């Protein structure tokens, strides 16, 4: 696994990153958006329909892990091509593209959250209030004052 210092150096041309422990490695973020994962021996960048063709052209693979019953493929994170570890300028370009993919994904998620919370209110049925018989004083006829 890559250590923190190595990752900080690797992203030097990209700009400041936040590196946090995550799973069996590190999550890497910029401007509050996670865009890379350092897991096991690999570095994985956030990818989407716009950027996946670049990874495929390099022969890269999406992140995969094994459960007791199957192999899980995470298509939103792809392994950074090994050649980029020696080219910090191009690596920084890939990192900017990964950050942009992560930001696009975050924008796509936001409206769904709003709709879901709006639906919750719409799904709830108003609770019928039980009518409580009010005790009333027997009303006496008012005396009319003569003016």
C-alpha positions as CSV (number, residue, x, y, z in Angstrom):
1,X,0.0,0.0,0.0
2,X,1.2,3.5,-0.7
3,X,1.9,5.7,2.3
4,X,0.7,9.2,2.9
5,X,3.9,10.9,2.1
6,X,4.2,9.2,-1.3
7,X,0.6,10.2,-2.1
8,X,1.2,13.8,-1.1
9,X,4.3,13.9,-3.3
10,X,2.4,12.2,-6.2
11,X,-0.3,14.9,-6.1
12,X,2.1,17.9,-5.8
13,X,1.5,19.1,-9.4
14,X,-2.3,18.7,-8.9
15,X,-2.5,20.8,-5.8
16,X,-3.4,20.3,-2.1
17,X,-5.3,17.1,-1.3
18,X,-6.9,15.7,1.8
19,X,-5.9,12.1,2.5
20,X,-8.0,10.1,5.0
21,X,-7.9,6.5,6.1
22,X,-10.6,4.5,4.3
23,X,-11.2,0.8,4.1
24,X,-7.8,-0.8,3.7
25,X,-6.2,2.3,2.3
26,X,-6.9,6.0,1.8
27,X,-9.5,8.2,0.3
28,X,-8.1,11.3,-1.5
29,X,-10.2,14.4,-1.9
30,X,-9.9,18.0,-3.0
31,X,-12.4,20.8,-2.3
32,X,-14.4,18.4,-0.1
33,X,-14.9,15.9,-3.0
34,X,-13.5,12.4,-2.9
35,X,-12.0,11.6,-6.3
36,X,-9.4,8.9,-5.7
37,X,-8.8,5.8,-3.7
38,X,-5.4,4.3,-2.7
39,X,-6.2,0.6,-2.0
40,X,-3.9,-2.3,-1.8
41,X,-1.2,-1.7,-4.4
42,X,-3.3,0.4,-6.7
43,X,-4.4,4.0,-7.1
44,X,-8.0,4.4,-8.5
45,X,-9.5,7.5,-9.9
46,X,-13.2,8.5,-10.1
47,X,-14.4,7.9,-13.6
48,X,-17.7,8.3,-15.6
49,X,-18.9,8.0,-19.1
50,X,-16.8,11.0,-20.2
51,X,-13.5,9.6,-18.8
52,X,-13.8,5.8,-18.8
53,X,-12.7,5.7,-22.5
54,X,-9.3,7.2,-21.5
55,X,-8.8,4.4,-18.9
56,X,-9.9,1.7,-21.4
57,X,-7.4,3.1,-24.0
58,X,-4.6,2.6,-21.4
59,X,-5.7,-1.0,-20.7
60,X,-6.8,0.0,-17.2
61,X,-9.5,-1.9,-15.2
62,X,-12.2,-0.8,-12.8
63,X,-11.7,-1.4,-9.1
64,X,-12.7,-4.9,-8.1
65,X,-12.9,-6.7,-4.8
66,X,-13.8,-10.2,-3.7
67,X,-16.6,-11.2,-1.3
68,X,-17.1,-14.7,-0.1
69,X,-19.5,-15.4,-2.9
70,X,-18.5,-13.2,-5.9
71,X,-16.3,-10.5,-7.4
72,X,-17.7,-7.0,-7.1
73,X,-16.7,-4.5,-9.8
74,X,-16.9,-0.8,-9.0
75,X,-17.2,1.0,-12.4
76,X,-17.0,4.4,-10.9
77,X,-13.3,4.0,-9.9
78,X,-10.6,2.9,-12.4
79,X,-7.0,2.0,-11.8
80,X,-4.5,4.7,-12.7
81,X,-2.2,3.5,-15.5
82,X,1.2,2.7,-14.0
83,X,3.1,4.9,-16.5
84,X,1.5,8.0,-14.9
85,X,3.4,7.5,-11.6
86,X,6.5,8.8,-13.5
87,X,4.8,11.7,-15.2
88,X,3.5,14.0,-12.5
89,X,2.2,16.6,-15.0
90,X,0.0,14.2,-16.9
91,X,-1.0,12.5,-13.6
92,X,-2.2,15.9,-12.4
93,X,-4.4,16.2,-15.6
94,X,-5.9,12.8,-14.9
95,X,-6.5,13.8,-11.3
96,X,-8.3,17.0,-12.5
97,X,-10.5,14.9,-14.8
98,X,-11.2,12.5,-11.9
99,X,-12.2,15.4,-9.7
100,X,-14.5,16.8,-12.4
101,X,-16.1,13.3,-12.8
102,X,-16.7,13.1,-9.0
103,X,-18.2,16.6,-9.1
104,X,-20.5,15.7,-11.9
105,X,-21.6,12.6,-10.0
106,X,-22.3,14.7,-6.9
107,X,-24.5,17.1,-9.0
108,X,-26.4,14.2,-10.4
109,X,-27.1,12.8,-6.9
110,X,-28.4,16.1,-5.4
111,X,-31.8,16.4,-7.1
112,X,-32.7,12.8,-6.2
113,X,-32.2,13.5,-2.5
114,X,-34.5,16.5,-2.7
115,X,-37.2,14.5,-4.5
116,X,-37.0,11.7,-2.0
117,X,-37.5,14.0,0.9
118,X,-40.4,15.7,-0.9
119,X,-42.0,12.4,-1.6
120,X,-41.8,11.4,2.1
121,X,-44.0,14.3,2.9
122,X,-46.4,13.5,0.1
123,X,-46.7,9.8,1.0
124,X,-47.6,10.5,4.6
125,X,-51.3,10.5,5.1
126,X,-52.6,13.1,7.6
127,X,-53.6,11.5,10.8
128,X,-57.3,12.0,11.5
129,X,-57.8,13.9,14.7
130,X,-60.3,12.4,17.1
131,X,-63.1,14.7,18.0
132,X,-63.1,15.4,21.7
133,X,-66.4,16.4,23.1
134,X,-66.0,19.7,24.8
135,X,-67.7,20.4,28.0
136,X,-69.6,23.5,27.7
137,X,-71.4,25.6,30.3
138,X,-75.0,25.8,29.6
139,X,-75.5,29.1,28.2
140,X,-77.9,31.4,29.9
141,X,-79.8,34.0,28.0
142,X,-78.1,37.3,28.3
143,X,-79.8,40.1,29.9
144,X,-80.3,42.9,27.6
145,X,-79.3,46.1,29.0
146,X,-81.6,48.9,28.2
147,X,-80.0,52.0,27.1
